[in-house]
Amino acid sequence: MPKQAKRIQAWTGDRLANHAVTDAVKLVKANATAKFDESIEIAVNLGVDPRHADQQVRGVVSLPSGTGRDVRVAVIAKDAKAAEATAAGADIVGGEELVERIQGGFMEFDRVIATPDMMALVGRLGKVLGPRGLMPNPRVGTVTPNVGQAVKDAKGGAIEFRTEKTGIIHAGIGKASFTEDALLANVRALVDALNKAKPSGAKGIYIKRISLSSTMGPGFRVDTNSVGV
């Protein structure tokens, strides 16, 4: 059996127990010992089958403490709406020429926002942006005439969530440098958003399991009752 790295041997905390969310946050922060500011991530196992249209969970939530990331926002718009996006702080703004750049392989952005009148052009990008979860969608506010506010939200800590094939939601909720209170606020905001997005087709236990982890650290199970589930 290969010898474990010293970093792994130094991990503390019971990884099999269910912890109150406050304790789980403390443990995740305590074990985030890498030389960089590790991201803190949440995984939520939902009692849904995303293969059925009435059990898909998707939405957007503004994390009260932000994400700690510099989100690069691309906006597909023209004329006054393009100027509005630029004024709001968008990193890349363009119309048909930006669509062509993306078709050619340009992917230096983390979020794509588009105005409704540009969707005929944006539709060409489905095969490129869809698999990466970047395709603009009105359900999550990335197809909107109010591009200025959408850019500000994206820059200010709004994140999208969407169930994977196995019914799990993965999301970044901050950095190891965040205070415990800041991370707790983000966890609760996301769980609240998931509860509000509960699909009508979901039966039985909706939020089954929650775990928290850092980029290089172990995962810790969260007692769902401790976050109001």
Beta strands, then each sheet from edge to edge (+ up, - down):
strand 1: 18-19
strand 2: 39-46
strand 3: 58-62
strand 4: 73-76
strand 5: 92-94
strand 6: 111-114
strand 7: 158-162
strand 8: 168-175
strand 9: 207-214
strand 10: 220-222
sheet 1: 1+ 10+ 9- 2+ 8-
sheet 2: 3+ 7-
sheet 3: 5+ 4+ 6+
end
